[in-house]
Amino acid sequence: MATGPKRQEQRRRPRNRVSWPVIVEVDDRLLRGETLDLAPFGAKLRLDERLVEGTVATLHIKPPQDPPLDVEAIVWRTDRDGCVFFFMKAAPTGLQAHPEFPASL
């Protein structure tokens, strides 16, 4: 199977591949999943359930050895491997200061 030319990365900031537990609170439901990657303004999550673009949710992200971080987010798009969330505000200070993130966040 032939593949086309690779797309050039267009992101302003790099994503950080991390696999942390996350609970997604949507209305009265709690969905369990894991992060696939994180950035200062969003995250890609693997969930058992697909969410509709535009869905507002609260993400409860659990970094290793740190307290959970609560982030208000909106489903930006849904890919085959997960949902992409856009944070309503920049990532919380606790997430930005995590050692797995570069100091430039």
C-alpha positions as CSV (number, residue, x, y, z in Angstrom):
1,M,0.0,0.0,0.0
2,A,1.5,3.3,-1.1
3,T,1.5,6.2,1.3
4,G,1.5,9.9,0.3
5,P,4.0,12.4,1.4
6,K,4.1,13.1,5.2
7,R,2.4,16.2,6.3
8,Q,4.6,18.8,7.9
9,E,3.8,19.4,11.6
10,Q,1.7,22.6,11.8
11,R,1.4,22.9,15.6
12,R,2.6,26.0,17.4
13,R,3.5,24.0,20.5
14,P,4.6,20.4,20.7
15,R,2.4,17.6,22.1
16,N,3.7,15.5,25.0
17,R,3.0,11.8,24.8
18,V,1.9,10.8,28.2
19,S,-0.5,8.0,29.4
20,W,-2.2,9.2,32.5
21,P,-5.6,8.2,33.9
22,V,-8.4,10.6,33.3
23,I,-12.1,10.8,34.2
24,V,-14.3,12.9,31.8
25,E,-17.4,14.4,33.4
26,V,-20.1,15.0,30.8
27,D,-23.5,16.1,32.2
28,D,-24.3,13.4,34.7
29,R,-21.9,10.7,33.3
30,L,-18.4,9.8,34.2
31,L,-16.2,8.3,31.5
32,R,-12.9,6.7,32.3
33,G,-10.0,6.9,29.9
34,E,-6.4,7.8,29.5
35,T,-4.4,10.6,27.9
36,L,-2.7,9.9,24.6
37,D,-0.9,13.3,24.6
38,L,-1.1,16.7,26.3
39,A,-0.3,20.2,25.3
40,P,-0.8,23.6,27.1
41,F,-4.2,24.1,25.4
42,G,-5.5,20.7,24.8
43,A,-5.4,16.9,25.1
44,K,-6.1,13.8,23.2
45,L,-7.8,11.1,25.2
46,R,-8.7,7.5,24.6
47,L,-12.2,6.8,25.8
48,D,-14.6,3.9,25.5
49,E,-17.3,6.2,24.2
50,R,-17.2,8.6,21.3
51,L,-18.3,12.2,22.1
52,V,-19.9,14.7,19.7
53,E,-17.8,17.7,18.7
54,G,-18.8,20.7,20.7
55,T,-19.5,18.7,23.9
56,V,-18.4,20.5,27.0
57,A,-16.8,18.4,29.7
58,T,-14.6,18.6,32.8
59,L,-11.4,16.6,32.6
60,H,-10.0,15.1,35.8
61,I,-6.4,14.3,34.8
62,K,-4.3,12.3,37.3
63,P,-0.6,12.9,36.7
64,P,1.7,10.3,38.5
65,Q,2.4,11.2,42.2
66,D,0.4,14.5,41.9
67,P,-3.1,15.5,42.9
68,P,-5.7,15.4,40.1
69,L,-6.0,18.4,37.8
70,D,-9.5,19.6,36.8
71,V,-9.8,21.3,33.4
72,E,-12.9,22.6,31.6
73,A,-12.7,21.6,28.0
74,I,-14.7,21.2,24.8
75,V,-14.5,18.3,22.3
76,W,-12.7,19.8,19.3
77,R,-12.8,16.7,17.1
78,T,-13.0,13.0,17.2
79,D,-10.4,10.8,15.6
80,R,-10.3,7.0,15.2
81,D,-7.9,6.7,18.1
82,G,-9.5,9.2,20.5
83,C,-11.2,12.5,21.3
84,V,-9.3,15.8,21.0
85,F,-10.2,18.3,23.7
86,F,-9.5,22.0,23.6
87,F,-9.0,23.6,27.1
88,M,-11.3,26.5,27.8
89,K,-8.2,28.1,29.6
90,A,-4.5,27.3,29.4
91,A,-3.5,24.1,31.3
92,P,-3.4,24.5,35.0
93,T,-0.1,25.5,36.6
94,G,0.2,22.1,38.1
95,L,0.2,20.5,34.7
96,Q,2.5,23.1,33.2
97,A,5.0,22.5,36.0
98,H,5.0,18.7,35.6
99,P,8.5,17.3,34.9
100,E,7.3,15.5,31.7
101,F,6.6,18.9,30.1
102,P,9.3,21.2,28.7
103,A,10.0,24.3,30.8
104,S,8.7,26.5,27.9
105,L,5.0,25.7,28.6
